[in-house]
Amino acid sequence: MFTKNSQNLQHHLWARESNWRFGHHPVAQPAHYYKRNFYKSITPRLTIQNVDKPLAFLRKFTPDGSMLLAFAYEQRALEVYQYQGVGRVAHLLSSQKSECITAADHSLDSLHIRQQLFNALFKKKYTIQLINASWSTRHVLDREFSIFLENGRYVLLVSVAGGAILPSYQAYQEYPDLFDDANLYDYTFHLVDLHKGCISDTLRMEHDFIVLSHNHSVSVYGRTIAILSTYRQCIELLELDMEGKLQRLYTVGPYGSNLDRDQILAHQQMTTSTLDHTHSVPLSHFKQKILAFIYNWALEAPTECERKEKLKFFYKNFGLVERMLIMKMQLIDSEHILMRYEKRQSQMPLEMLEGTVDSVTKNFKLYVFYNITEQKVLTIFGQNSVNMLLMLRNFCDEFRNVRSLYSWHASSPSNNVYFRESFDNDLKSFPGGIREAAARANPTLPISAQNFSAIPYLDYSLFNYDHRFISALERPRLIGMEPIRFRDRITNILKFRVHLEHSSDTWQEYGMGTNPRDLVTFIFHPYEPFFISIQKFISRYVLNFHIYNTNTKVEP
């Protein structure tokens, strides 16, 4: 019989077949409990550097792993590739016993593998033209934005073009919190049906400013979509209907709902007075709710001394809160929004003249939980709130809204004991104590939509690796001097290495020495032993494949 820490593939098969665990009585276990352990024996142990690629920018796999999305080189079309599976290239890699086919390897066999590998793994399925020739040539697709809907049937993309130079006077009247210190653009959201290979719907938002990098200002929960306009300081709520169309629900921000907006504007039209530059703009709906909540919080203090201190805080920071901006938000569910308010950076000179700048106001942030249907602020946390930190630690998965087709969440302090231990150690490393740790960790909330890959090779329960160079968060990472090592979490046995190309040779060819800020981006397949790394050297992109190969042996 096999031992508790067996790494044998056959033993994993026996355990799944017999529903047996070492040292335990046979009991019903979740299906993914056995599936996860298979990945200890089937690893992407072979690296092929500098793979030939099409003239396109690779983006990510669909949630079911069946397709790979890419943007055409001119950034006006979406290219969809059908993924063929690791088994399709087994014959190409059968003679490879080493861990890495380096970029410096110019043998005929290595060149043949590089030339054939991409076309063997991917077959082009669609080329969907999103921006027509009749449009302005300034319209281009944003390569860092994409959100999947309906279990990956639809993908939401956006194209951007230059918009108005200056805000209109009407915008100042309609939006009290207008952020006019921003360049304005025209945005077109494209809802693409990946099953039919066509555009299902479009949505235009002109003369606006929306942060799109890594899905920053767009959040999704089920069929509900929220788009934060940083310029107008409001949140557009949309819904994906059963026919694959985007339906506008209402706008939250200046007013509680569209009904409130219509009633207020109708009242303004009935009055004889007109607004001009001498009239002060009233508080927005959000700001009125926030200030009222803080004031009531002060009045409800249990003692007179504490009540005076809280009222002093309210009056002291009234002007600061009045001028704060929503910099990020996310949907907690279809009825609740978490918003992060920050101070206007352009206010610093004024505050310095007034002598009000200190360590508190300089990094002043508020985290606001808001109920959409009830138009009510539920609670507010400060930038160094320990309660907010505990929510992040204990309920992290509730903020991430994992894609529904994944069988388990990406490792987090709320679902993985090893990740929690690492998280707690990081918190203890701050010299300022738990308050400083909260001030450092809390800005990770709200979390951008669909920014975590729940792949098994990044599961902290299975593997131990250096999260500085690779992690589930889909962000560019620094390239280390050594290969990234993945070890078994229990036995500490080396399972595989991720070999990346270093730029020293490339930069020396140009007489520029070495570049200490080389970055790499990873594209993970959701369940197969395969992922892609993309490196940028000067003006060219390098594509590396990390794939399972039976004949490759990992040396200790």
ZAKOL-944793 format. One record per residue (C-alpha): residue number from 1; y, x, z. Coordinates in Angstrom, 2 decimals, decimal comma, always signed. Each point is the difference from the previous one (the first is absolute). Layout:
NUM;Y;X;Z
...
END
This chain:
1;+0,00;+0,00;+0,00
2;+3,52;+1,22;-0,75
3;+2,50;+1,04;+2,66
4;+3,22;-1,65;+1,05
5;+2,26;+2,27;-2,05
6;-2,10;+0,14;-3,15
7;+1,96;+0,65;-3,20
8;-2,92;-0,78;-2,29
9;+0,60;-2,65;-2,65
10;-3,57;-1,25;+0,26
11;+0,45;-0,54;+3,74
12;+3,12;-2,09;-0,64
13;-2,04;-2,14;-2,41
14;-2,72;-0,51;+2,61
15;+2,56;-0,97;+2,62
16;+1,58;-2,59;-2,27
17;-3,38;-1,42;-1,01
18;-1,38;-0,25;+3,54
19;+3,28;-0,90;+1,75
20;-0,78;+2,81;+2,45
21;+2,38;+2,28;+1,90
22;-1,06;+3,07;+1,92
23;-0,10;-0,73;+3,74
24;+0,63;-3,73;-0,43
25;-2,15;-3,10;-0,28
26;-0,02;-1,64;-3,45
27;+3,02;-2,31;-0,06
28;+2,07;-1,58;-2,72
29;+2,70;+2,40;-1,21
30;+2,88;-0,56;-2,42
31;-0,94;+0,86;-3,56
32;+2,71;+2,64;-0,27
33;-1,35;+1,85;+3,06
34;-2,90;+1,30;-2,08
35;+2,06;+0,32;-3,17
36;+2,55;+2,31;+1,62
37;-2,64;+2,50;+1,12
38;-1,17;+0,44;-3,60
39;+3,28;+1,73;-0,78
40;-1,00;+2,91;+2,23
41;-2,74;+0,83;-2,51
42;+1,81;-0,97;-3,22
43;+3,27;+1,92;-0,13
44;+2,47;+1,05;-2,75
45;-1,04;+3,62;+0,41
46;+0,86;+1,20;-3,54
47;+3,61;+0,70;-1,02
48;+0,99;+0,30;-3,67
49;+3,51;+1,39;-0,32
50;+2,44;-0,55;-2,87
51;-1,86;-2,88;-1,68
52;+1,28;-1,08;-3,40
53;+1,91;-3,27;+0,38
54;+1,65;-2,59;-2,23
55;+3,75;-0,06;-0,49
56;+0,61;-2,34;+2,94
57;+0,81;-0,07;+3,72
58;-3,02;-1,06;+2,06
59;+0,85;-2,44;+2,79
60;-2,98;-1,41;+1,97
61;-3,33;-1,84;-0,13
62;-0,24;-3,76;+0,31
63;-1,35;-1,20;+3,39
64;-3,48;-0,60;-1,46
65;-0,04;+3,45;-1,62
66;-0,79;-1,34;-3,47
67;+3,26;+1,10;-1,67
68;+2,50;+2,85;+0,15
69;+3,66;-0,79;-0,66
70;+2,35;+2,42;-1,72
71;+3,54;-0,10;-1,38
72;+0,56;+1,03;-3,60
73;+1,94;+3,22;-0,47
74;+3,17;-1,82;-1,10
75;-0,33;-2,27;+3,10
76;+0,22;-3,24;-1,96
77;-3,66;-1,05;-0,05
78;-2,96;-0,29;+2,36
79;-3,29;+1,62;-0,98
80;-3,19;-1,32;+1,58
81;-3,19;+2,08;-0,02
82;-3,48;-1,35;+0,75
83;-1,77;+2,21;+2,54
84;-3,54;+0,90;-1,12
85;-1,37;+1,40;+3,26
86;-1,08;+3,42;+1,25
87;-3,46;-0,34;-1,54
88;+1,49;-0,01;-3,51
89;+0,89;+3,71;+0,24
90;-3,14;+1,27;+1,77
91;-1,24;+1,66;-3,21
92;+3,29;+1,89;-0,40
93;-0,17;+1,45;+3,51
94;-3,74;+0,58;+0,29
95;+0,29;+3,79;-0,39
96;+2,80;+0,44;+2,56
97;-1,17;+1,43;+3,32
98;+3,31;+1,39;+1,26
99;+2,55;-2,05;+1,92
100;+2,88;+0,47;-2,41
101;+0,66;+0,46;-3,70
102;+3,28;+1,85;+0,32
103;+2,91;-0,16;-2,41
104;-0,53;+3,71;-0,71
105;-3,57;-0,62;-1,20
106;+0,21;+0,08;-3,81
107;-3,70;-0,01;-0,79
108;-1,17;-2,32;-2,78
109;-1,94;-2,16;+2,43
110;+3,01;-0,45;+2,30
111;+2,35;-0,75;-2,88
112;-2,44;-2,59;-1,33
113;-0,15;-1,74;+3,39
114;+3,80;-0,10;+0,31
115;+0,40;-1,42;-3,48
116;-2,69;-2,69;+0,31
117;+0,22;-1,05;+3,65
118;+2,90;-2,47;-0,09
119;-1,20;-1,80;-3,12
120;-3,51;-0,22;+1,44
121;+1,20;-1,52;+3,28
122;+2,69;-2,31;-1,41
123;+0,19;-2,22;-3,06
124;+3,35;-1,48;-0,97
125;-0,13;-3,78;+0,40
126;+3,60;-1,16;-0,51
127;+3,42;+1,28;-0,95
128;+2,41;-2,65;+1,25
129;+3,53;+0,33;-1,33
130;+2,29;-1,04;+2,85
131;+3,37;+1,00;-1,44
132;+0,68;-1,21;-3,52
133;+1,90;+2,01;-2,58
134;+2,74;-2,65;+0,01
135;+0,83;+0,83;+3,62
136;+2,45;+2,67;+1,00
137;-1,44;+3,47;-0,36
138;+1,09;+0,65;+3,57
139;-2,76;-2,24;+1,36
140;-2,88;+2,08;+1,38
141;-2,91;-0,79;+2,30
142;+0,13;+1,32;+3,53
143;-3,05;+2,29;+0,34
144;-0,09;-0,19;+3,80
145;-0,23;-3,79;+0,28
146;-3,06;-2,23;-0,41
147;-1,40;-2,82;+2,12
148;-3,30;-1,81;-0,53
149;-0,34;-3,75;+0,50
150;-2,93;-2,41;+0,07
151;-2,68;+2,62;+0,75
152;+1,23;+2,23;-2,80
153;+0,15;-2,55;-2,81
154;+3,78;+0,39;-0,24
155;+2,19;+3,05;+0,41
156;+3,73;-0,20;+0,59
157;+2,08;+2,68;-1,75
158;+3,74;+0,45;-0,46
159;+2,33;+1,45;-2,63
160;+3,50;+1,23;+0,80
161;+3,22;+0,43;-1,99
162;+3,59;+0,82;+0,90
163;+2,01;-3,02;+1,11
164;+3,56;-0,72;+1,12
165;+2,18;+2,81;+1,30
166;+1,95;-1,93;+2,66
167;-0,87;-3,10;+2,05
168;+1,66;-3,25;-0,99
169;+2,49;-1,78;+2,27
170;-2,34;-3,01;+0,11
171;-2,72;+2,20;+1,51
172;+2,30;+0,88;+2,91
173;+0,56;-3,69;+0,65
174;-3,65;-1,02;-0,18
175;-1,63;+2,95;+1,82
176;+1,73;+0,97;+3,29
177;-2,14;+3,13;+0,48
178;+0,46;+1,31;-3,54
179;-0,97;+3,68;-0,24
180;+2,44;+1,16;-2,67
181;-0,71;+3,71;+0,46
182;-2,86;-0,10;-2,51
183;-0,49;+0,26;-3,75
184;-0,94;-3,30;-1,62
185;-2,87;-0,48;-2,44
186;-1,74;-2,73;-1,97
187;-3,60;-0,61;+1,09
188;-2,75;-1,83;-1,86
189;-3,24;-0,69;+1,86
190;-3,04;-0,31;-2,28
191;-3,08;-1,88;+1,22
192;-2,93;+1,30;-2,07
193;-3,34;-1,82;-0,25
194;-2,59;+2,80;-0,10
195;-2,83;-2,38;-0,91
196;+1,75;-1,21;-3,16
197;+2,03;+3,13;-0,73
198;+3,34;-1,77;-0,32
199;+3,27;-0,68;+1,81
200;-0,38;-3,11;+2,14
201;+3,61;-0,35;+1,16
202;+3,28;+1,89;+0,41
203;+2,83;-0,16;+2,53
204;+3,46;+1,48;-0,55
205;+2,38;+1,11;+2,76
206;+3,26;+1,32;-1,45
207;+2,78;+2,08;+1,59
208;-2,00;+0,83;+3,10
209;-1,38;+2,94;+1,96
210;-3,68;-0,05;+1,04
211;-1,86;+3,05;+1,33
212;-3,21;+0,14;-2,05
213;-1,50;+3,38;+0,87
214;-3,45;-0,51;+1,55
215;+0,55;-3,81;+0,07
216;+2,71;+0,53;+2,61
217;+1,90;-3,29;-0,32
218;-2,78;-2,33;-1,14
219;-2,57;-1,50;+2,37
220;-3,00;-2,23;-0,69
221;-2,13;-2,27;+2,15
222;-2,57;-2,05;-1,89
223;+1,94;-1,84;-2,72
224;+3,38;+0,46;+1,68
225;+2,31;+2,75;-1,30
226;+3,17;+1,19;+1,75
227;+2,61;+2,15;-1,76
228;+2,77;+1,65;+2,02
229;+3,33;+0,37;-1,76
230;+1,69;+2,93;+1,74
231;+3,23;-0,78;-1,86
232;+0,22;-3,72;+0,87
233;-1,75;+0,44;+3,39
234;-2,29;-2,96;-0,57
235;-3,72;-0,60;-0,52
236;-1,25;-1,87;-3,05
237;-3,22;-1,92;+0,70
238;-2,31;-0,78;-2,90
239;-3,48;-1,45;-0,38
240;-2,73;+0,61;-2,56
241;-1,28;-3,40;-1,12
242;-3,48;-0,86;-1,27
243;+1,09;+0,45;-3,64
244;+1,15;+3,58;+0,52
245;+3,74;-0,76;+0,08
246;+2,61;+1,23;+2,45
247;+1,75;-2,88;+1,75
248;+3,21;+0,61;+1,95
249;-0,15;-1,54;+3,47
250;+3,36;+0,81;+1,58
251;+2,33;+2,79;+1,02
252;+0,29;+1,03;+3,66
253;+2,90;+2,06;+1,29
254;+3,54;-1,28;-0,49
255;-1,36;-3,48;+0,77
256;-3,12;-1,27;+1,72
257;-1,23;-1,75;-3,14
258;+1,19;-1,28;-3,36
259;+0,75;-3,39;+1,60
260;+2,35;+1,63;+2,51
261;+1,64;+1,93;-2,81
262;+0,66;-3,12;-2,08
263;+1,47;-1,87;+2,97
264;+2,32;+2,85;+1,00
265;+1,22;+0,61;-3,57
266;+0,57;-3,74;-0,48
267;+2,11;-0,08;+3,17
268;+2,03;+3,00;-1,17
269;+0,72;-1,71;-3,32
270;+1,24;-3,12;+1,80
271;+2,50;+1,95;+2,09
272;+3,45;+0,62;-1,43
273;+0,29;+3,59;+1,24
274;-1,11;+2,81;-2,27
275;-1,40;+3,37;+0,98
276;+1,94;+3,15;-0,82
277;+0,07;+3,61;+1,19
278;+1,67;-1,00;+3,29
279;-2,94;-2,12;+1,15
280;-2,78;+1,63;+2,02
281;-3,50;-0,71;-1,23
282;-2,13;-1,96;+2,51
283;-3,23;+1,32;+1,50
284;-3,14;-0,37;-2,06
285;-2,88;-2,16;+1,20
286;-2,06;+3,01;+1,11
287;+2,88;+1,65;+1,89
288;+0,91;-3,21;+1,83
289;-3,62;-0,47;+1,10
290;-0,33;+3,63;+1,13
291;+3,25;+0,05;+1,99
292;-0,84;-3,34;+1,61
293;-3,43;+1,32;+0,98
294;+1,47;+3,15;+1,59
295;+2,60;-2,06;+1,89
296;-2,62;-2,43;+1,36
297;-2,19;+2,97;+0,90
298;+2,86;+1,35;+2,11
299;+0,64;-3,34;+1,72
300;-3,67;-0,37;+0,93
301;-0,04;+3,23;+2,03
302;-1,53;-0,60;+3,44
303;+2,77;+1,70;+2,03
304;+3,78;-0,03;-0,18
305;+0,18;+3,80;-0,33
306;-2,47;+0,06;-2,88
307;+1,79;-2,91;-1,65
308;+3,30;+1,90;+0,05
309;-1,63;+3,10;-1,50
310;-1,55;-2,00;-2,84
311;+3,23;-1,85;-0,70
312;+1,79;+3,34;-0,07
313;-2,54;+1,20;-2,59
314;+0,57;-3,18;-2,04
315;+3,80;+0,30;-0,11
316;-0,07;+3,75;-0,55
317;-2,33;-0,23;-3,01
318;+1,23;-3,32;-1,43
319;+1,93;+1,66;-2,83
320;-2,84;+2,42;-0,72
321;-2,56;-2,80;-0,27
322;+2,41;-2,05;-2,10
323;+0,14;+2,76;-2,62
324;-3,70;+0,97;-0,02
325;-2,16;-0,28;-3,11
326;-3,58;-1,02;-0,68
327;-1,56;+3,19;-1,34
328;-3,65;-1,10;-0,05
329;-2,10;-3,10;+0,61
330;-3,55;-1,27;-0,29
331;-1,86;-3,28;+0,20
332;-2,17;-0,21;+3,12
333;-1,43;-3,25;-1,37
334;+1,32;-2,78;-2,22
335;+2,42;-1,18;+2,72
336;+1,09;+3,15;+1,85
337;+2,06;+2,99;-1,12
338;+0,59;+3,33;+1,72
339;+3,38;+1,55;-0,89
340;+1,41;+3,40;+0,89
341;+3,77;+0,11;+0,38
342;+1,88;+3,30;-0,20
343;+3,65;+0,97;+0,23
344;+2,09;+0,61;-3,09
345;+0,12;+3,73;-0,64
346;+3,49;-0,30;-1,47
347;+1,33;-1,13;+3,39
348;-0,46;+3,43;+1,57
349;+3,57;+1,28;-0,69
350;+1,55;-3,12;+1,55
351;-2,19;+0,20;+3,08
352;+0,78;+3,69;+0,41
353;+3,72;-0,80;+0,04
354;-0,58;-2,71;+2,58
355;-2,08;+2,37;+2,12
356;-3,02;-2,32;+0,15
357;-2,63;+2,24;-1,56
358;-2,83;+1,03;+2,31
359;-3,74;+0,58;-0,22
360;-0,61;-3,75;+0,37
361;+2,35;-1,40;-2,64
362;-0,72;+2,80;-2,48
363;-3,61;-1,16;-0,47
364;+0,50;-3,61;+1,07
365;-2,77;-2,27;-1,33
366;-1,17;-3,52;+0,75
367;-3,42;-1,47;-0,81
368;+0,27;-3,76;-0,44
369;-2,90;-2,46;-0,16
370;+1,17;-3,15;-1,77
371;-1,71;-3,36;-0,62
372;+0,89;-1,29;-3,47
373;-0,87;-3,69;+0,40
374;+1,61;-0,39;+3,43
375;+2,98;+2,24;-0,92
376;-0,39;+1,72;+3,34
377;+0,10;+3,57;+1,29
378;-3,16;+0,43;+2,07
379;+0,73;+3,38;+1,56
380;+1,98;+3,21;-0,52
381;-1,02;+3,57;+0,84
382;+2,14;+3,13;+0,16
383;-0,64;+3,28;-1,80
384;-1,75;+1,57;+3,01
385;-1,83;-3,10;+1,22
386;-3,32;+0,83;+1,66
387;-1,23;-3,56;-0,58
388;+0,55;+0,49;-3,74
389;-1,94;+3,25;+0,16
390;-2,90;-1,74;+1,76
391;-0,04;-2,69;-2,69
392;-0,24;+2,72;-2,65
393;-2,81;+1,69;+1,93
394;-2,07;-3,07;+0,87
395;+0,66;-2,33;-2,95
396;+0,62;+2,38;-2,89
397;-2,33;-1,86;-2,40
398;+2,04;-3,19;+0,39
399;+2,98;+1,80;-1,52
400;-1,88;+1,62;-2,89
401;-1,31;-3,20;-1,67
402;-2,96;+1,80;-1,59
403;-1,07;-1,06;-3,51
404;-2,64;-2,71;+0,38
405;-2,71;+1,63;-2,13
406;-0,32;+3,00;+2,31
407;-2,97;-0,34;+2,35
408;+1,85;+1,69;+2,89
409;+3,46;+1,13;+0,99
410;+1,34;+3,50;-0,42
411;-0,34;+1,98;+3,22
412;+2,74;-0,77;+2,49
413;+0,55;+0,28;+3,78
414;-0,97;-3,66;+0,38
415;-3,43;+0,20;-1,66
416;-1,21;+3,59;+0,40
417;-0,51;+1,87;+3,26
418;+0,39;+3,42;-1,66
419;+3,23;-0,99;-1,73
420;+1,30;-1,45;+3,27
421;-0,72;+3,25;+1,80
422;+1,91;+1,94;-2,67
423;+2,84;-2,53;+0,15
424;+0,24;+0,28;+3,79
425;+0,01;+3,80;-0,18
426;+2,90;-0,14;-2,45
427;+1,93;-2,26;+2,38
428;-0,56;+2,40;+2,89
429;+1,32;+2,94;-2,02
430;+3,63;-1,25;+0,05
431;+2,01;+1,74;+2,74
432;+2,16;-3,05;+0,70
433;-2,85;-2,12;+1,29
434;-1,15;-3,44;-1,09
435;+3,51;-1,17;-0,92
436;+0,49;+2,81;-2,50
437;-3,51;-0,58;-1,35
438;+0,89;-3,66;-0,54
439;+3,24;+0,95;-1,77
440;-2,00;+2,27;-2,34
441;-2,94;-2,36;-0,66
442;+1,71;-3,40;-0,16
443;+1,87;+0,71;-3,29
444;-3,38;-0,07;-1,78
445;+0,39;-3,78;+0,35
446;+0,32;-2,12;-2,05
447;-2,87;+1,33;-2,12
448;+0,31;-0,09;-3,80
449;-2,38;-2,32;-1,84
450;-3,36;+1,35;-1,20
451;+0,74;+3,61;+0,88
452;-3,29;+0,82;+1,72
453;-3,31;+0,82;-1,69
454;-2,99;-1,23;+2,00
455;-2,47;+2,38;-1,63
456;-3,05;+1,19;+1,99
457;+0,74;+3,73;-0,37
458;+3,17;-0,39;+2,07
459;-1,81;-1,92;+2,75
460;+0,57;+1,88;+3,27
461;-3,37;-1,22;+1,31
462;-1,83;+1,77;-2,82
463;+2,00;+3,11;-0,88
464;+2,33;+2,47;+1,66
465;+2,78;+1,41;-2,21
466;+3,57;+1,28;+0,19
467;+2,20;-3,08;-0,44
468;+3,03;+2,21;-0,77
469;-1,39;+0,63;-3,50
470;-1,84;-3,25;-0,73
471;+0,16;-3,45;+1,58
472;-0,44;-3,70;-0,68
473;+3,77;-0,42;-0,39
474;+0,81;+0,16;-3,71
475;+2,72;+2,64;+0,09
476;+0,35;+3,46;-1,60
477;-1,40;+2,73;+2,23
478;+0,62;+3,71;+0,36
479;-2,61;+2,30;-1,53
480;-1,62;+2,29;+2,55
481;-1,05;+3,56;-0,66
482;-3,66;-0,83;+0,62
483;-2,24;-2,76;-1,37
484;+0,01;-3,24;+1,99
485;-3,20;-0,09;+2,04
486;-1,85;-3,19;+0,91
487;-2,44;+0,34;+2,90
488;-2,41;-2,45;+1,54
489;+1,68;-1,57;+3,01
490;-3,10;+0,21;+2,24
491;-1,76;+3,21;-1,05
492;+3,03;+1,93;-1,37
493;-2,08;+0,90;-3,08
494;+2,12;+0,83;-3,06
495;-0,56;-2,84;-2,49
496;+2,34;+0,92;-2,89
497;+3,23;+1,74;-0,94
498;+2,95;-1,15;-2,09
499;+1,20;+2,90;-2,16
500;+3,56;-0,20;-1,32
501;+1,68;+2,28;-2,50
502;+2,66;+2,28;+1,46
503;+3,24;+0,59;-1,83
504;+0,41;+3,71;+0,76
505;-1,45;+1,09;-3,32
506;+1,93;-2,65;-1,90
507;+3,34;+0,86;+1,60
508;-0,50;+3,72;-0,45
509;-0,43;-0,58;-3,73
510;+3,55;-1,37;+0,01
511;+1,27;+2,81;+2,23
512;+0,83;-2,42;+2,82
513;-2,33;+1,18;+2,76
514;-1,81;-2,63;+2,06
515;+1,06;-3,54;+0,85
516;-0,56;-0,93;+3,67
517;+0,62;-3,71;-0,68
518;-2,80;-0,83;-2,41
519;-1,11;-3,61;+0,37
520;-3,14;-1,88;-0,91
521;-0,67;-3,73;-0,37
522;-3,45;-1,54;+0,38
523;-1,44;-3,05;-1,78
524;-3,10;-1,22;+1,81
525;-2,77;-2,18;-1,35
526;-0,63;-2,72;+2,60
527;-3,75;+0,60;+0,42
528;-1,49;+2,54;-2,45
529;-0,19;+3,77;+0,78
530;+2,91;+0,77;-2,29
531;+3,74;+0,54;+0,28
532;+2,79;+1,60;-2,01
533;+2,64;+2,49;+1,11
534;+3,21;+0,46;-1,98
535;+2,07;+3,17;+0,41
536;+3,36;+0,80;-1,56
537;+0,83;+3,55;-1,07
538;+3,54;+0,52;-1,30
539;+0,04;-2,50;-2,90
540;-3,69;-0,84;-0,42
541;-2,53;-2,11;+1,87
542;-3,49;+1,27;+0,80
543;-2,88;-2,43;+0,41
544;-2,99;+0,87;+2,20
545;-3,17;-2,07;+0,39
546;-2,03;+0,05;+3,21
547;-3,39;-1,54;-0,68
548;-3,57;-0,24;+1,24
549;-2,52;+2,28;-1,68
550;-3,64;+0,24;+1,07
551;-0,41;+3,68;-0,88
552;+3,14;+1,24;+1,77
553;-0,81;+1,77;+3,25
554;+2,59;+0,37;+2,76
555;-0,13;+3,43;+1,58
556;+0,87;+0,20;+3,74
END
